[in-house]
Amino acid sequence: MSADGASLGARIRSRDDIHVIAALTAITAWAIGPLFTKSMSVGTPSIVFYRILIGTPIMIAMSYRFGDGLSVPLLKKAALPGLLFGSSMLAGFAGIRMTSVANATLIGNMQPVLVIFLAPKLFGERLRARQLLFAVTALGGVLTVVLAAASTSGAHLSGDLMSVLNVLIWTAYFLIAKQRRLAGVDGWSFLAAAFCWSCLIVIPFGAIASNDLGQVTAKDLLFVLCMAMGPGVIGHGLMTWSQSHLDVTLASILGLLGPVISTTLAWLVFGESLTVLQLLGGVIVIGALSLLVKDQRGPAESVVAHETA
């Protein structure tokens, strides 16, 4: 790498808000993922089967290139979060296929509500009053978009319930992943180990439940590769890296931007209907999160310092 390139990299890493930027980039990558899922011609079991089959070797390679690789102690630490990760993948993909992109992503981003209640007990985190106000405002915008969903948007109750299940599982994974990162576990290696454990759930499920594994097209495989590199490498990679520097509450609240991106893209690409109230809700979310990020000056106040960071 040239001296100018190294200098640019050092300047980027030294930014006070670099971890917020990393989290926002991860959320954007996650928000694009549902479009790939919705575009595929095969069912959910086949999608998750090929997603984990292609994504796991990529994550393992990333762990050896940028992290500490895999080890038996690490695999033990990643067992529970890895199984949760795989279960969330199944519920999440099913939710997207069974309801509208808007509802699936918006329900999935109700996570901050759970985190706001759990983070103080688990990590000693505490939001300032202004940050809490911005968070509640953003959440109100999300609820507006969900409740104002048009009847022609493709929303279905069964898919909505699957998305609710996904957010419960994902929140558990997110909090445990935060604990592991604070304990000093390398981000890329942790992700690779989590993917390995996910294979134990996802691959058997896909192989047994799918009736179109052999009908996957080259276009479908391209979409899977895009999911592995975008939401997978960029999304999970950057979010896991930023978790050791950001309060888990802030990272979760920033995730409320994802539904706005997904809903807008679904409208542009698939023609999913949007109402005036949904558009208003999206504007509220973006505005509240913009104020939240602007107000962020390093991590939010903590009751207890992160001694293990």
Residue pairs with C-beta under 8 A, 6 or more apart in sequence:
1 9
12 18
15 21
16 297
16 298
17 293
17 296
19 242
19 245
19 246
20 242
20 246
20 250
20 254
20 293
20 296
22 238
22 239
22 241
22 242
23 238
23 239
23 242
23 246
23 250
23 251
23 254
24 254
24 257
24 293
25 234
25 238
26 234
26 235
26 236
26 237
26 238
26 239
26 242
27 235
27 239
27 254
27 255
27 257
27 258
27 261
28 257
28 258
28 261
29 230
29 231
29 234
29 235
29 238
30 231
30 235
30 239
30 255
30 258
31 105
31 257
31 258
31 259
31 260
31 261
31 262
31 265
32 230
32 231
32 261
32 262
32 265
33 227
33 230
33 231
33 235
34 96
34 101
34 104
34 105
34 262
34 266
35 101
35 262
35 265
35 266
35 269
35 270
36 223
36 224
36 226
36 227
36 230
37 47
37 93
37 96
37 97
37 223
37 227
38 96
38 97
38 101
38 266
38 270
39 223
39 269
40 47
40 220
40 223
40 224
41 215
41 216
41 217
41 219
41 220
42 210
42 212
42 213
42 215
42 216
42 220
43 97
43 210
43 211
43 212
44 90
44 93
44 94
44 97
45 205
45 206
45 208
45 209
45 210
45 211
45 213
46 206
46 210
46 212
46 213
46 215
46 216
47 93
47 97
47 224
48 89
48 90
48 93
48 202
48 205
48 206
49 202
49 203
49 205
49 206
49 207
49 210
49 213
50 206
50 216
50 220
50 221
50 224
51 89
51 93
51 202
51 224
51 227
51 228
52 86
52 89
52 195
52 198
52 199
52 202
52 203
52 206
53 199
53 203
54 221
54 224
54 225
54 228
55 195
55 227
55 228
55 232
56 192
56 195
56 196
56 198
56 199
58 228
58 229
58 232
58 233
59 188
59 191
59 192
59 195
59 232
59 233
60 70
60 192
60 195
60 196
62 188
62 191
62 192
62 233
62 237
63 69
63 70
63 186
63 188
63 189
63 191
63 192
63 193
64 70
65 188
66 188
67 186
67 187
67 188
67 189
67 192
68 74
68 186
68 188
68 189
69 189
69 192
70 189
70 192
70 193
70 196
71 189
74 185
74 189
74 190
74 193
75 193
75 196
75 197
77 180
77 183
77 185
77 190
77 193
78 180
78 190
78 193
78 194
78 196
78 197
79 197
80 176
81 173
81 176
81 177
81 180
81 190
81 194
81 197
82 193
82 194
82 195
82 196
82 197
82 198
83 197
83 198
83 200
83 201
84 169
84 170
84 172
84 173
84 176
85 173
85 194
85 195
85 197
85 198
86 197
86 198
86 199
86 200
86 201
86 202
87 169
87 201
88 166
88 169
88 170
88 173
89 198
89 202
90 201
90 202
90 205
91 162
91 163
91 165
91 166
91 169
92 104
92 108
92 163
92 166
92 170
94 159
94 162
95 104
95 107
95 108
95 159
95 160
95 162
95 163
95 165
95 166
96 104
96 105
96 159
96 163
97 159
98 156
98 158
98 159
98 162
99 154
99 155
99 156
99 158
99 159
99 160
99 162
99 163
100 149
100 153
100 154
100 155
100 156
100 159
100 266
100 272
101 154
101 262
101 263
101 265
101 266
101 270
101 272
102 145
102 146
102 149
102 153
102 155
102 259
102 262
102 263
102 266
102 272
102 274
102 278
103 146
103 149
103 153
103 155
103 159
103 160
103 163
104 159
104 160
104 163
105 258
105 259
105 262
105 263
106 142
106 145
106 146
106 259
106 263
107 146
107 160
107 163
107 164
107 166
107 167
108 163
108 166
108 167
108 170
108 258
108 259
109 142
109 167
109 255
109 256
109 258
109 259
110 139
110 142
110 164
110 167
111 167
111 170
111 171
111 174
111 252
111 255
112 135
112 139
112 249
112 252
112 253
112 255
112 256
113 139
114 167
114 168
114 171
115 171
115 174
115 175
115 248
115 249
115 252
115 253
116 127
116 132
116 135
116 249
116 252
118 171
118 175
119 125
119 175
119 247
119 248
119 249
120 126
120 303
122 175
122 178
122 179
122 248
123 178
123 182
123 247
123 248
123 302
123 304
123 306
124 302
124 303
124 304
124 305
125 247
125 248
125 249
125 300
125 302
125 303
126 300
126 301
126 302
126 303
127 135
127 249
127 250
127 300
127 301
128 295
128 300
128 301
130 295
131 250
131 253
131 292
131 295
131 296
131 300
134 253
134 288
134 289
134 291
134 292
134 295
135 253
135 288
135 292
137 284
137 287
137 288
138 253
138 256
138 284
138 285
138 288
138 289
138 292
139 256
140 281
140 284
141 256
141 281
141 282
141 283
141 284
141 285
141 288
142 256
142 259
142 281
142 285
143 281
144 277
144 278
144 280
144 281
144 284
145 259
145 260
145 263
145 277
145 278
145 281
145 282
145 285
147 277
148 275
148 277
148 278
148 281
149 155
149 275
149 278
150 273
150 274
150 275
150 278
152 273
153 272
153 273
153 274
154 272
174 248
174 252
175 248
177 190
177 194
177 240
177 243
178 243
178 248
180 190
181 187
181 190
181 240
181 243
181 244
182 244
182 306
182 308
182 309
183 308
184 308
187 237
187 240
187 241
187 243
187 244
188 237
188 240
188 241
190 240
191 236
191 237
191 240
206 213
207 213
239 251
242 251
243 251
244 309
245 299
246 299
247 299
247 300
247 302
249 300
250 292
250 296
250 299
250 300
253 289
253 292
254 289
254 292
254 293
256 285
256 289
257 285
257 286
257 289
259 285
260 282
260 285
260 286
263 272
263 274
263 278
263 282
264 282
266 272
267 273
267 274
